Amino acid sequence: MKRYRVYGNISVTVETFVEMPDDKEYDEEEIFAKAYEEFQGIDNYVGNGGIDKLIGVNNEDDAIQADGEIEFTYCELDE
């Protein structure tokens, strides 16, 4: 029996909090710039290959959530 490794993609939503001084109103560009500066990224926490990966975020104010339908995009024979 042939075994195939199948890859797919799904959208994820990332949530973070930023704090801005109270001295003025901020537009989205300024708030997003602060979020890009402070967000620590998405990391793999279990394994570096195969299907046993666990992903997560580093900061307690950050969250990650899969919120879409899987779309399989590529497959290869697993030899």
C-alpha positions in Angstrom: 0.0 0.0 0.0 1.4 3.4 -0.9 1.5 6.1 1.7 1.3 9.8 0.8 2.2 12.9 2.8 -0.4 15.6 2.1 0.1 19.2 2.9 -2.5 21.9 3.4 -3.0 25.4 4.5 -5.4 27.1 6.9 -5.8 30.7 7.9 -5.1 31.5 11.5 -6.0 34.6 13.5 -3.5 36.1 15.9 -4.5 38.3 18.7 -2.3 40.5 20.8 -2.7 43.6 23.1 -0.7 46.8 22.9 -0.7 49.7 25.3 -0.4 53.3 24.0 -0.1 56.4 26.1 -3.3 58.3 26.8 -2.0 61.7 25.5 -3.5 61.4 22.0 -5.6 59.4 19.7 -3.9 56.8 17.5 -4.7 55.6 14.0 -4.6 52.0 12.9 -1.2 52.4 11.2 0.4 53.5 14.6 -1.3 50.8 16.5 -0.3 48.1 14.0 3.3 49.3 14.0 3.4 48.9 17.8 1.9 45.4 17.5 4.5 44.4 14.9 7.2 45.7 17.2 6.0 43.8 20.3 4.5 40.6 18.9 7.0 37.7 19.5 5.8 35.5 16.7 4.5 32.0 16.2 6.8 29.1 17.2 6.9 25.3 16.8 6.9 23.7 20.2 7.0 19.9 19.5 9.1 18.3 16.9 10.7 19.7 13.8 9.1 17.4 11.3 6.3 15.1 10.6 2.7 15.6 11.8 3.4 15.9 15.6 3.8 19.7 15.7 2.3 22.0 18.2 2.3 25.7 17.5 1.8 28.5 19.9 2.7 32.1 20.9 5.2 33.3 23.4 3.6 36.2 25.2 0.8 35.8 27.7 -1.1 38.6 26.0 -1.0 36.8 22.6 -3.4 34.1 21.2 -3.6 32.1 18.1 -6.7 30.4 16.6 -7.4 28.5 13.4 -10.4 29.9 11.8 -10.8 28.6 8.3 -11.3 25.5 6.2 -8.3 23.4 5.4 -7.2 23.5 1.8 -4.9 20.7 0.7 -2.4 22.0 -1.8 0.4 19.4 -2.3 1.2 15.8 -1.8 4.2 13.5 -2.2 4.9 9.8 -1.9 6.3 9.0 1.5 9.1 6.6 0.8 
